Amino acid sequence: MHVQTMSEVDCLRFIEEHRLARLSCALDGHPYAVPIHYAFRNHFFYSFSMMGRKIETMRQNPRVSLLIDEFGKDRGWTSVVAEGIYEELPDRIGSKIERDHAWSLLSQHASWWEPGALKPEKGVPAGDTDHIFYRISIDKISGRRASA
Protein backbone atom coordinates (compact mmCIF):
# COMPACT_ATOMS: atom_id res chain seq x y z
CA MET A 1 0.00 0.00 0.00
CA HIS A 2 1.37 3.39 -1.02
CA VAL A 3 0.02 6.46 0.84
CA GLN A 4 0.70 9.97 -0.40
CA THR A 5 -0.17 13.45 0.82
CA MET A 6 -2.43 15.39 -1.54
CA SER A 7 -1.73 18.95 -2.67
CA GLU A 8 -4.25 21.68 -1.84
CA VAL A 9 -5.27 21.78 -5.51
CA ASP A 10 -5.94 18.02 -5.52
CA CYS A 11 -7.92 18.33 -2.26
CA LEU A 12 -10.09 21.11 -3.70
CA ARG A 13 -10.68 19.16 -6.92
CA PHE A 14 -11.72 16.10 -4.89
CA ILE A 15 -14.16 18.19 -2.81
CA GLU A 16 -15.68 19.69 -5.97
CA GLU A 17 -16.25 16.20 -7.43
CA HIS A 18 -18.26 14.99 -4.42
CA ARG A 19 -21.52 15.95 -2.70
CA LEU A 20 -21.57 14.06 0.62
CA ALA A 21 -19.46 14.94 3.66
CA ARG A 22 -19.40 14.06 7.31
CA LEU A 23 -19.68 17.25 9.33
CA SER A 24 -18.15 17.26 12.81
CA CYS A 25 -18.91 19.86 15.43
CA ALA A 26 -18.53 19.95 19.19
CA LEU A 27 -20.04 21.65 22.20
CA ASP A 28 -18.93 21.47 25.82
CA GLY A 29 -16.48 18.70 25.00
CA HIS A 30 -19.13 16.56 23.28
CA PRO A 31 -18.41 15.77 19.61
CA TYR A 32 -21.23 15.33 17.10
CA ALA A 33 -20.88 14.06 13.51
CA VAL A 34 -23.56 13.90 10.81
CA PRO A 35 -23.70 13.44 7.03
CA ILE A 36 -24.53 16.48 4.91
CA HIS A 37 -25.02 17.09 1.22
CA TYR A 38 -23.13 20.12 0.05
CA ALA A 39 -22.22 22.29 -2.90
CA PHE A 40 -18.73 23.74 -3.05
CA ARG A 41 -17.60 26.99 -4.62
CA ASN A 42 -14.71 29.40 -3.97
CA HIS A 43 -13.52 27.75 -0.73
CA PHE A 44 -17.05 27.61 0.72
CA PHE A 45 -19.17 24.56 1.49
CA TYR A 46 -22.87 25.43 1.12
CA SER A 47 -25.60 23.38 2.76
CA PHE A 48 -28.84 23.63 4.70
CA SER A 49 -30.71 21.98 7.51
CA MET A 50 -33.75 22.26 9.66
CA MET A 51 -33.27 23.30 13.27
CA GLY A 52 -31.77 20.59 15.45
CA ARG A 53 -28.69 19.57 17.40
CA LYS A 54 -26.30 20.29 14.52
CA ILE A 55 -27.45 23.90 14.08
CA GLU A 56 -27.67 24.52 17.82
CA THR A 57 -24.11 23.23 18.26
CA MET A 58 -22.67 25.25 15.37
CA ARG A 59 -24.38 28.43 16.56
CA GLN A 60 -22.57 28.11 19.88
CA ASN A 61 -19.26 26.84 18.46
CA PRO A 62 -18.81 27.73 14.77
CA ARG A 63 -15.49 25.81 14.43
CA VAL A 64 -16.23 22.65 12.41
CA SER A 65 -14.52 20.05 10.25
CA LEU A 66 -15.69 18.07 7.26
CA LEU A 67 -14.52 14.69 6.03
CA ILE A 68 -14.98 13.77 2.39
CA ASP A 69 -13.75 10.29 1.49
CA GLU A 70 -13.98 7.59 -1.10
CA PHE A 71 -12.98 3.94 -1.22
CA GLY A 72 -11.79 2.70 -4.58
CA LYS A 73 -10.80 -0.58 -6.13
CA ASP A 74 -7.86 -2.66 -4.99
CA ARG A 75 -8.00 -1.30 -1.42
CA GLY A 76 -7.34 2.27 -2.61
CA TRP A 77 -8.90 5.25 -0.87
CA THR A 78 -8.92 9.04 -0.73
CA SER A 79 -9.66 11.15 2.32
CA VAL A 80 -9.83 14.96 2.61
CA VAL A 81 -10.40 16.88 5.84
CA ALA A 82 -11.40 20.55 5.74
CA GLU A 83 -11.56 22.74 8.84
CA GLY A 84 -13.49 25.97 8.87
CA ILE A 85 -16.05 28.37 10.27
CA TYR A 86 -19.85 28.00 10.16
CA GLU A 87 -21.94 31.00 9.07
CA GLU A 88 -25.72 31.12 8.70
CA LEU A 89 -27.28 32.71 5.63
CA PRO A 90 -30.60 34.10 6.89
CA ASP A 91 -33.38 35.22 4.56
CA ARG A 92 -32.91 38.94 5.12
CA ILE A 93 -31.07 41.93 3.69
CA GLY A 94 -27.34 41.46 3.93
CA SER A 95 -27.45 37.68 3.50
CA LYS A 96 -30.14 37.20 0.84
CA ILE A 97 -27.72 37.19 -2.11
CA GLU A 98 -25.49 34.53 -0.51
CA ARG A 99 -28.55 32.52 0.57
CA ASP A 100 -29.91 32.56 -2.99
CA HIS A 101 -26.45 31.63 -4.27
CA ALA A 102 -26.36 28.64 -1.89
CA TRP A 103 -29.81 27.52 -3.07
CA SER A 104 -28.84 27.85 -6.74
CA LEU A 105 -25.68 25.76 -6.24
CA LEU A 106 -27.38 23.08 -4.15
CA SER A 107 -30.40 22.74 -6.43
CA GLN A 108 -28.20 21.76 -9.38
CA HIS A 109 -27.86 18.26 -7.90
CA ALA A 110 -30.40 15.49 -7.41
CA SER A 111 -31.53 14.90 -3.81
CA TRP A 112 -29.74 18.08 -2.69
CA TRP A 113 -32.26 18.57 0.09
CA GLU A 114 -31.44 15.24 1.76
CA PRO A 115 -30.56 14.67 4.58
CA GLY A 116 -31.04 18.30 5.70
CA ALA A 117 -34.82 18.31 5.23
CA LEU A 118 -35.50 14.88 6.68
CA LYS A 119 -36.12 14.54 10.39
CA PRO A 120 -37.48 11.69 12.53
CA GLU A 121 -41.24 11.57 12.68
CA LYS A 122 -41.63 13.65 15.81
CA GLY A 123 -43.73 16.71 16.21
CA VAL A 124 -41.88 19.81 15.04
CA PRO A 125 -42.30 22.81 17.36
CA ALA A 126 -44.10 25.77 15.79
CA GLY A 127 -41.65 28.12 14.08
CA ASP A 128 -38.93 25.47 13.69
CA THR A 129 -39.89 24.34 10.19
CA ASP A 130 -37.77 26.85 8.26
CA HIS A 131 -34.74 25.62 6.39
CA ILE A 132 -31.49 27.14 7.57
CA PHE A 133 -29.02 27.75 4.77
CA TYR A 134 -25.39 28.04 5.81
CA ARG A 135 -21.86 28.04 4.52
CA ILE A 136 -18.54 26.92 5.92
CA SER A 137 -15.42 28.82 4.94
CA ILE A 138 -12.28 26.69 4.77
CA ASP A 139 -9.25 27.84 6.70
CA LYS A 140 -7.30 24.56 6.65
CA ILE A 141 -7.37 21.56 4.31
CA SER A 142 -5.42 18.31 4.05
CA GLY A 143 -5.77 15.03 2.24
CA ARG A 144 -4.23 11.65 1.65
CA ARG A 145 -4.61 9.08 -1.07
CA ALA A 146 -3.66 5.40 -0.98
CA SER A 147 -3.13 2.92 -3.78
CA ALA A 148 -2.05 -0.70 -3.86
N, C-alpha and C positions, 0 to 999 in steps of 0.2 A: 504494500500500500504506500503510495506516494502522496504526501500532504503538502500543499503549498499555500502561502499567504496570497490573498487576492489584492490587486491594486484598488484604489478608490474608484477608478473608472470602471473596472470590472464589477465591483460591488454595486455601483449605481445602475449599471446595465442589467444586472441580475434582478435588482429590485424592480426596475421598470418592466421586466418581462413577467413578473408574477403579480398576483392579486390577493393572496392570503398570507397573513402574518400572525404571529402570536405576540400580543401586546402584554407587556409586564409593567405593573405599577405597584406601588407599595404605600402603606399608610400605617403609622405607629408600629413599624417593625414587622408588619404582616404583608407578605407578598401576595399578589393576585395576578394571574395570567389567563388571558382569554383570546380566542381567535377573532380576527377582524378581517373584513374585506377592505381593500384600500385602492386608491388611485395615487400615483406618484408623479409629481411634476416640480422641477426646480428646487430640489432638496426638501420638499414638503410631502409628507404622507397626508392624504385627505381621507376622512371616513366620517361615519355618523353612528349614532346609537340612540336608543331611548334611555331615559333616566334609569339609573341602577347603580350597583356597587362600583362599576368601572368609572363612570362619570363622577360619582361622589369622591372616589379616591383621587382621580386626576385633578379635580378642582382643588383639593387640599394639598396635593403634592404633584405638581405638573411635570416632574422629572420621570421619564418613562424610557423603556427600551422595547425594540421590536426585533423579533427573530423571523427571518425568511429563510426557508431551507428546502432542499430537494434531494431525494435519493434517486440515484441513477442506476444504470445497469452495471454489472460486475463489481458490486460493492462500492461504487463511486458515490460521492455526495458533495453538496455545496451548502454552505451555511454563512449567512450574513447577519450581523447584529448591528443595529443602528440605535444610538442613544439620542434623545432629544427632549424638547419641551412641548407640552400640550397647550393648545390654545383653542378656545371655543370660538365659533363663528356664528354669533346670534343673528337673528333676522331683524336687524335694525340698522339705521344709518351708521356708517363707519365700518361695518362688517358685511353688509349685504353683497357687495361685489365679490368678496372672497367666498362667501357662502354660496352664491350662485355659481362661481367658478368650481367649487368643490362638487356641487350637484352635477354640473355639466361633465366633469371628468369621470365621476363615479357612474353616471347613467350610461356611459359608453360601453359598459360591460354587463353581460347577462348576470342575473342574480346579485347585482351590486348591493342591494338592500339587505341581503342576508349576511351575517347573522344579526346585524344591528337592529333590525325591526322585529325580530322574533323573540318573544319572551315566554316563560312558562305560563300556563293557563291559570293565572291568579288574577284577582281583581286589580285593575290599575287605578291608583288614586286619581281623583279628578285633578286635571291640570298637568299630569305627568305623561300625557300621550304625545307630546311634541317630540319630533326628531331633533337631536342635537348634532349639528354638523361641527366638525373640529378638524384641526390640522396639527401635525407634529413636525416641528422644524428639527432637522438633523444637526447635531453639533459634533458627533463622533460616529465613525463607521469603520467596521472591520469585517473581514471575511476570510474563509478558508475553503479550499476545494481539495478533494481527495480522488485519486484514481488508482486502479489496480496496476 
